Amino acid sequence: MANKNTGLPHEDRTAKEPRSGELHPVIVDSIDQVNETIKLFRLRVKVVERGVNFLPGQWLDVYTPSTPKAGGFTITSTPSQASPHSPSPYLELAVQKSPYNPPAAWLWQDPSTILGQELRVRVGGSFVWPPKGVEIGGEKGIDSVVFVAGGVGINPLISMLSHIREETQSPNNPLNIHFMYTTKSPNSLKEILFLNRLIEITKALHNCKLHFFITGCGTNVSEREENQGELDFAITRKRFNKADLDSAIGKKEGTVCYVCGPPRMTDKVVEYLGGVVGRERVFCEKWW
Ligand SMILES: Cc1cc2nc3c(=O)[nH]c(=O)nc-3n(C[C@H](O)[C@H](O)[C@H](O)COP(=O)(O)OP(=O)(O)OC[C@H]3O[C@@H](n4cnc5c(N)ncnc54)[C@H](O)[C@@H]3O)c2cc1C
């Protein structure tokens, strides 16, 4: 996921992407370490009556107090959670440990150093839900979505799925949703980014299925948890393949796909899904 070859600060790398003209002050309100390489940040929106407008899937230019160039991190929370109608609007980010990226390194300092500090953020990006120019529902609209997330590439997709969950008033979700999530073998399932959130949403929404793949696994804690019957979803211990993608797609009419993951995975999946549902119905974001 890292982009060691580009060496470009985020604003240069994403210069062609749309971005808002507004800079918002936010306060580092809480920090949770999910595993050895990922921390979750909750940023409180300082000007409550303004909130922060964005679409699920967008990212932030993040200016920290000591880094003149912005870092780029995807919003993992939903638009309603940052809206001026929320009593305490906030934005959430999941940031990977990247010591050579100055804004990420700033955020990865000891929490006691940065909690309460003010950052400035600006919304940008075009990888968004709902898809532009595609109608949802109706006779010719889309009725199925396939999300494909690899590792921390789940960030934009969890915001989209959480938003769909919020917008769906009854469990009778009109969309058929397949969420494929692949990640490296963890020490414990608790260390898998957003897995609990995903399970909660897939339980709450009808027609929403989680396809969960763990790669590079030996005997580990997650296997024990599974064997002791603590899980109520299936773990597939392999890399997913074309047949797995086919079973998630089901039918090609009325389907759109969203992909975000490591470079090679994203390229291969986008190419394959494009051949099945049409390239114009496959959306992806590249972080490198
Ligand atoms: C659209 C998009 C969304 C992303 N979302 C997330 C996310 O949600 N979570 C996440 O963890 N990562 C995300 N990233 C990746 C993140 O922005 C960094 O690229 C990542 O932290 C890897 O950093 P790096 O040092 O390995 O590589 P790079 O960011 O490519 O940096 C390479 C080198 O460029 C220089 N450089 C880069 N940025 C700066 C800067 N701001 N100031 C000065 N020098 C700089 C440094 O010398 C650095 O060593 C996203 C990237 C993009 C493009």
The ligand as a MOL file (V3000), in Angstrom:
LIG
                    3D

  0  0  0     0  0            999 V3000
M  V30 BEGIN CTAB
M  V30 COUNTS 53 58 0 0 0
M  V30 BEGIN ATOM
M  V30 1 C -5.8620 8.6530 -1.9610 0
M  V30 2 C -4.9810 8.1390 -0.8490 0
M  V30 3 C -5.5610 7.7140 0.3430 0
M  V30 4 C -4.7740 7.2110 1.3740 0
M  V30 5 N -5.3580 6.8070 2.5440 0
M  V30 6 C -4.5930 6.2960 3.5350 0
M  V30 7 C -5.1650 5.8590 4.7770 0
M  V30 8 O -6.3780 5.9260 4.9880 0
M  V30 9 N -4.3370 5.3530 5.7210 0
M  V30 10 C -2.9800 5.2570 5.5390 0
M  V30 11 O -2.2880 4.7990 6.4390 0
M  V30 12 N -2.4150 5.6690 4.3760 0
M  V30 13 C -3.1670 6.1910 3.3930 0
M  V30 14 N -2.5890 6.6120 2.2400 0
M  V30 15 C -1.1200 6.4780 2.1090 0
M  V30 16 C -0.3940 7.6420 2.8260 0
M  V30 17 O -0.7820 8.8870 2.2930 0
M  V30 18 C 1.1330 7.5050 2.6960 0
M  V30 19 O 1.4580 7.3430 1.3590 0
M  V30 20 C 1.6090 6.3730 3.5280 0
M  V30 21 O 1.6570 6.8130 4.8700 0
M  V30 22 C 2.9290 5.7800 3.0920 0
M  V30 23 O 3.9820 6.6750 3.2850 0
M  V30 24 P 5.4700 6.3560 2.7240 0
M  V30 25 O 6.4410 7.1940 3.4580 0
M  V30 26 O 5.6940 4.9030 2.7580 0
M  V30 27 O 5.4120 6.7600 1.2400 0
M  V30 28 P 5.1320 8.1910 0.5600 0
M  V30 29 O 3.9330 8.8460 1.1150 0
M  V30 30 O 5.1930 7.9400 -0.8990 0
M  V30 31 O 6.3970 9.0620 0.9110 0
M  V30 32 C 7.6340 8.8290 0.2680 0
M  V30 33 C 8.5970 9.9350 0.6300 0
M  V30 34 O 8.1060 11.2100 0.1380 0
M  V30 35 C 8.3410 12.2500 1.0650 0
M  V30 36 N 7.0500 12.7840 1.5590 0
M  V30 37 C 5.8430 12.1800 1.4490 0
M  V30 38 N 4.8970 12.9550 2.0150 0
M  V30 39 C 5.5180 14.0360 2.5220 0
M  V30 40 C 5.0840 15.1930 3.2360 0
M  V30 41 N 3.7970 15.3840 3.5440 0
M  V30 42 N 6.0100 16.1140 3.6160 0
M  V30 43 C 7.3140 15.9360 3.2690 0
M  V30 44 N 7.7920 14.8750 2.5940 0
M  V30 45 C 6.9170 13.9460 2.2270 0
M  V30 46 C 9.1300 11.6130 2.1950 0
M  V30 47 O 10.4760 11.7550 1.8980 0
M  V30 48 C 8.7520 10.1440 2.1200 0
M  V30 49 O 9.7130 9.2990 2.6440 0
M  V30 50 C -3.3540 7.1400 1.2040 0
M  V30 51 C -2.7810 7.5980 0.0150 0
M  V30 52 C -3.5760 8.0800 -1.0090 0
M  V30 53 C -2.9280 8.5580 -2.2830 0
M  V30 END ATOM
M  V30 BEGIN BOND
M  V30 1 1 1 2
M  V30 2 1 2 3
M  V30 3 2 2 52
M  V30 4 2 3 4
M  V30 5 1 4 5
M  V30 6 1 4 50
M  V30 7 2 5 6
M  V30 8 1 6 7
M  V30 9 1 6 13
M  V30 10 2 7 8
M  V30 11 1 7 9
M  V30 12 1 9 10
M  V30 13 2 10 11
M  V30 14 1 10 12
M  V30 15 2 12 13
M  V30 16 1 13 14
M  V30 17 1 14 15
M  V30 18 1 14 50
M  V30 19 1 15 16
M  V30 20 1 16 17
M  V30 21 1 16 18
M  V30 22 1 18 19
M  V30 23 1 18 20
M  V30 24 1 20 21
M  V30 25 1 20 22
M  V30 26 1 22 23
M  V30 27 1 23 24
M  V30 28 2 24 25
M  V30 29 1 24 26
M  V30 30 1 24 27
M  V30 31 1 27 28
M  V30 32 2 28 29
M  V30 33 1 28 30
M  V30 34 1 28 31
M  V30 35 1 31 32
M  V30 36 1 32 33
M  V30 37 1 33 34
M  V30 38 1 33 48
M  V30 39 1 34 35
M  V30 40 1 35 36
M  V30 41 1 35 46
M  V30 42 1 36 37
M  V30 43 1 36 45
M  V30 44 2 37 38
M  V30 45 1 38 39
M  V30 46 1 39 40
M  V30 47 2 39 45
M  V30 48 1 40 41
M  V30 49 2 40 42
M  V30 50 1 42 43
M  V30 51 2 43 44
M  V30 52 1 44 45
M  V30 53 1 46 47
M  V30 54 1 46 48
M  V30 55 1 48 49
M  V30 56 2 50 51
M  V30 57 1 51 52
M  V30 58 1 52 53
M  V30 END BOND
M  V30 END CTAB
M  END
